Amino acid sequence: MFAAVAQLVEHSTENARVTGSNPVCGTILRLLALLSLWVPSGAFGEERILEVGDRIEVVSESDAGLSVIRTIEATGAVLLPRLGLVIGEGRTPSELAEDLQAKSRELGIFRVRVLPPSTKPVAFRGAVQIAGAVPIGKTLRLKEVLQAARPTDSAELAEVQVYAYDGTLAIFDFTAGENPEMRSGDLVLIPISSRPNTALVVGGVARPGTVEIGIGLTVRQALAAVGGTTNHGDLARVRLLRANEPPLIVDLNTQADVPLKRGDTLQVPLIADQGYVTISGNVKKEGMLQFRPGMTLLEALQQIGGAGTGAGIDRVVIKRGGGVGGTIRVDLRPILQRQSPDPALMAGDVVEVPFGGIRPKPKTELPKSGFPIPPRA
């Protein structure tokens, strides 16, 4: 709780410097608003005394049938399974739990906590554009609270703090997809990060540099923000570096996308140090493809988007080893019609798709004299 107040004071003072307002007054007003919206039992390390009308949860660690939620009646008592009427008014939750254990030791250990009123809103504070609260609905999750809070650029969404009504704290990494359901009376505190709100993208990309981290930004989106990979960028071995974690190798050809966090570094290696096939000429995207055993000519062309408009697909050239191992001329038309086998490629091959379209067959025959003979009717 003290950490939450400290974060609130720091962020309020920061906002005051920007707006020119009095930082002390602004901080006091925000603290008063915080305390008025949220004063959990157990706050500041002390349990409060139970009163008539309080909703409590009694949990048995040995028998789930004894775990119930009750309201302290006007008599100061609650009716519990197998235990009957038990006085709760005037005691702390810990004292009531001890009384329950003393009444029936064979029933095991009990825990008691105070529940918030069923309609208490979920408050949000910290590195947000405006502090406030969200009414508790049938189902309210952290995502909806953050949408209402509108976190600032300095927000650390990887360590969102949720203080329950009874004072317990849970920390969630929203950037990793953690989106818990909120409970009545929760306080969501978005801390201020000391790290820049960016990720660094380097290696085989069009424009190496930093990318602003937004909610839900993924590896693929970060690569698109820097212009995508170059012809030599290897999407099968993208390296994700994150503080205090081992490097993660991401294969974007077969693997699901990965969300990024503040301060991440993406390294896109080059495929020049591996076996590769080069595609050039009249194609949708010239470049190098990482070779794998069994790769065929049509498969390679499909990976770069296929042949371009007006391509001479009747005279595609495969240069083995860049031309050192000989040259193969291929007519793609019977291959596309599955009348001829699709030739296998080898590492180091260069595939050239010529311009100029398909060459038409001659419509006339030339005799030895050189005069054209008209086509037969």
TACOR-V973479 format. One record per residue. RES is the residue in three letters. BURIAL is + if it has 9 or more other C-alpha atoms within 8 Angstrom, else -. D_CENTER is the distance of its C-alpha to the mean C-alpha in Angstrom with 1 decimal. Layout:
# TACOR-V973479
RES,BURIAL,D_CENTER / RES,BURIAL,D_CENTER
This chain:
# TACOR-V973479
MET,-,28.2 / PHE,-,30.0 / ALA,-,26.7 / ALA,+,25.4 / VAL,+,28.6 / ALA,-,28.6 / GLN,+,25.1 / LEU,+,26.5 / VAL,+,29.7 / GLU,-,28.0 / HIS,+,25.8 / SER,+,28.8 / THR,+,31.0 / GLU,+,28.5 / ASN,+,28.5 / ALA,+,32.2 / ARG,+,32.8 / VAL,-,31.0 / THR,-,32.8 / GLY,-,36.2 / SER,-,36.5 / ASN,-,38.0 / PRO,+,35.2 / VAL,-,37.3 / CYS,-,38.0 / GLY,+,34.5 / THR,+,33.2 / ILE,-,36.0 / LEU,-,35.2 / ARG,+,31.5 / LEU,+,32.5 / LEU,-,35.1 / ALA,-,32.6 / LEU,+,30.2 / LEU,-,33.1 / SER,-,34.4 / LEU,-,31.2 / TRP,+,30.3 / VAL,-,32.8 / PRO,+,31.7 / SER,+,34.2 / GLY,+,34.0 / ALA,+,33.1 / PHE,-,34.5 / GLY,-,35.2 / GLU,-,37.9 / GLU,+,38.1 / ARG,-,39.7 / ILE,+,42.7 / LEU,+,42.2 / GLU,+,44.0 / VAL,+,45.2 / GLY,-,42.5 / ASP,+,39.6 / ARG,+,37.1 / ILE,+,36.6 / GLU,+,34.8 / VAL,+,36.9 / VAL,+,35.2 / SER,+,37.3 / GLU,+,35.9 / SER,-,38.5 / ASP,-,38.9 / ALA,-,36.2 / GLY,-,39.0 / LEU,+,40.0 / SER,+,36.6 / VAL,+,37.1 / ILE,-,36.3 / ARG,+,39.5 / THR,+,40.8 / ILE,+,43.7 / GLU,+,46.7 / ALA,-,49.5 / THR,-,51.4 / GLY,+,48.8 / ALA,+,48.1 / VAL,+,45.5 / LEU,+,46.3 / LEU,+,44.5 / PRO,-,44.8 / ARG,-,47.7 / LEU,+,48.1 / GLY,-,49.6 / LEU,-,49.8 / VAL,+,48.3 / ILE,-,48.7 / GLY,+,45.4 / GLU,+,46.6 / GLY,-,47.4 / ARG,+,45.2 / THR,+,41.8 / PRO,+,39.2 / SER,-,40.0 / GLU,-,43.7 / LEU,+,43.3 / ALA,+,41.4 / GLU,+,44.2 / ASP,-,46.8 / LEU,+,45.2 / GLN,+,45.2 / ALA,-,48.8 / LYS,-,49.9 / SER,+,48.8 / ARG,-,47.8 / GLU,-,47.6 / LEU,+,44.6 / GLY,+,42.4 / ILE,+,40.1 / PHE,+,38.9 / ARG,+,36.3 / VAL,+,36.5 / ARG,+,34.1 / VAL,+,34.5 / LEU,+,32.4 / PRO,+,31.7 / PRO,-,33.5 / SER,-,31.8 / THR,-,31.3 / LYS,+,30.1 / PRO,+,27.2 / VAL,+,23.9 / ALA,+,24.2 / PHE,+,21.8 / ARG,+,22.8 / GLY,+,21.9 / ALA,+,20.0 / VAL,+,20.1 / GLN,-,22.3 / ILE,-,24.5 / ALA,+,24.9 / GLY,-,25.7 / ALA,-,25.1 / VAL,+,23.8 / PRO,-,26.3 / ILE,+,25.4 / GLY,-,25.3 / LYS,-,25.4 / THR,-,21.7 / LEU,+,19.7 / ARG,+,16.1 / LEU,+,14.3 / LYS,-,12.4 / GLU,-,15.9 / VAL,+,17.3 / LEU,+,14.9 / GLN,-,15.7 / ALA,-,19.3 / ALA,+,19.1 / ARG,+,17.6 / PRO,+,16.4 / THR,-,18.1 / ASP,-,17.1 / SER,+,18.1 / ALA,+,15.8 / GLU,+,14.1 / LEU,+,11.1 / ALA,+,10.4 / GLU,+,13.9 / VAL,+,14.6 / GLN,+,18.1 / VAL,+,19.5 / TYR,+,23.3 / ALA,+,24.9 / TYR,+,28.4 / ASP,+,30.1 / GLY,+,28.7 / THR,-,26.3 / LEU,-,23.0 / ALA,-,19.6 / ILE,-,16.6 / PHE,+,13.0 / ASP,+,9.7 / PHE,+,7.9 / THR,+,5.1 / ALA,+,4.8 / GLY,-,5.4 / GLU,-,9.0 / ASN,+,11.0 / PRO,-,14.7 / GLU,-,17.7 / MET,+,19.9 / ARG,+,23.5 / SER,+,26.5 / GLY,+,27.2 / ASP,+,23.9 / LEU,+,23.2 / VAL,+,19.8 / LEU,+,20.0 / ILE,+,17.5 / PRO,+,18.8 / ILE,+,19.6 / SER,-,18.0 / SER,-,20.5 / ARG,-,18.2 / PRO,-,17.8 / ASN,+,14.9 / THR,+,14.4 / ALA,+,13.4 / LEU,+,16.3 / VAL,+,16.7 / VAL,+,20.1 / GLY,+,22.2 / GLY,+,22.9 / VAL,+,21.3 / ALA,+,23.3 / ARG,-,22.8 / PRO,+,21.5 / GLY,-,20.3 / THR,-,17.7 / VAL,+,14.9 / GLU,-,14.1 / ILE,+,10.7 / GLY,-,9.8 / ILE,-,7.6 / GLY,-,4.5 / LEU,+,6.1 / THR,+,5.9 / VAL,+,8.9 / ARG,+,11.0 / GLN,-,10.7 / ALA,+,11.7 / LEU,+,14.5 / ALA,-,15.6 / ALA,-,16.0 / VAL,+,18.4 / GLY,+,20.4 / GLY,+,19.0 / THR,+,20.7 / THR,-,24.4 / ASN,+,26.8 / HIS,+,26.6 / GLY,+,22.9 / ASP,+,21.8 / LEU,+,18.6 / ALA,+,19.4 / ARG,+,19.2 / VAL,+,16.4 / ARG,+,16.3 / LEU,+,13.4 / LEU,+,15.2 / ARG,+,14.0 / ALA,-,16.6 / ASN,-,18.3 / GLU,-,16.5 / PRO,-,18.1 / PRO,-,17.0 / LEU,-,14.7 / ILE,-,16.1 / VAL,+,14.0 / ASP,+,16.2 / LEU,+,14.8 / ASN,-,18.0 / THR,-,17.5 / GLN,-,14.1 / ALA,-,10.9 / ASP,-,8.3 / VAL,-,6.1 / PRO,+,3.2 / LEU,+,6.1 / LYS,+,8.1 / ARG,+,11.4 / GLY,+,14.2 / ASP,+,12.5 / THR,+,15.0 / LEU,+,14.7 / GLN,+,18.1 / VAL,+,19.2 / PRO,+,22.5 / LEU,+,25.5 / ILE,+,27.0 / ALA,-,30.6 / ASP,-,31.0 / GLN,-,30.6 / GLY,+,32.5 / TYR,+,31.8 / VAL,+,33.3 / THR,+,34.0 / ILE,+,34.2 / SER,+,36.3 / GLY,+,38.5 / ASN,+,38.0 / VAL,+,34.5 / LYS,+,31.3 / LYS,-,29.7 / GLU,+,31.7 / GLY,+,30.2 / MET,+,29.8 / LEU,+,28.3 / GLN,+,27.6 / PHE,+,30.5 / ARG,-,30.3 / PRO,-,33.4 / GLY,-,34.4 / MET,+,32.9 / THR,+,35.3 / LEU,+,36.3 / LEU,-,34.8 / GLU,-,31.5 / ALA,+,31.3 / LEU,+,32.3 / GLN,-,29.7 / GLN,-,26.9 / ILE,+,28.0 / GLY,+,28.5 / GLY,+,32.1 / ALA,+,35.4 / GLY,-,36.1 / THR,-,38.6 / GLY,+,42.1 / ALA,+,41.2 / GLY,+,44.1 / ILE,+,42.5 / ASP,+,46.1 / ARG,+,46.3 / VAL,+,43.0 / VAL,+,43.7 / ILE,+,42.2 / LYS,+,43.2 / ARG,+,43.1 / GLY,+,41.9 / GLY,+,41.9 / GLY,+,45.5 / VAL,-,47.0 / GLY,-,47.0 / GLY,-,48.4 / THR,+,47.4 / ILE,-,46.7 / ARG,-,47.0 / VAL,+,45.1 / ASP,+,45.6 / LEU,+,42.4 / ARG,-,44.1 / PRO,+,45.5 / ILE,+,42.3 / LEU,-,40.3 / GLN,-,43.0 / ARG,-,42.7 / GLN,-,46.3 / SER,-,45.6 / PRO,-,43.3 / ASP,-,40.1 / PRO,-,40.9 / ALA,-,38.8 / LEU,+,37.6 / MET,+,37.9 / ALA,+,36.0 / GLY,+,37.3 / ASP,+,38.4 / VAL,+,38.5 / VAL,+,38.4 / GLU,+,40.1 / VAL,+,40.1 / PRO,+,43.1 / PHE,+,43.5 / GLY,-,46.5 / GLY,+,45.7 / ILE,+,47.5 / ARG,-,51.1 / PRO,-,53.5 / LYS,-,56.4 / PRO,-,59.8 / LYS,-,61.7 / THR,-,65.2 / GLU,+,67.2 / LEU,+,69.1 / PRO,-,72.5 / LYS,-,74.2 / SER,-,76.1 / GLY,-,72.9 / PHE,-,73.5 / PRO,-,70.8 / ILE,-,71.5 / PRO,-,70.2 / PRO,-,67.8 / ARG,-,69.4 / ALA,-,69.4
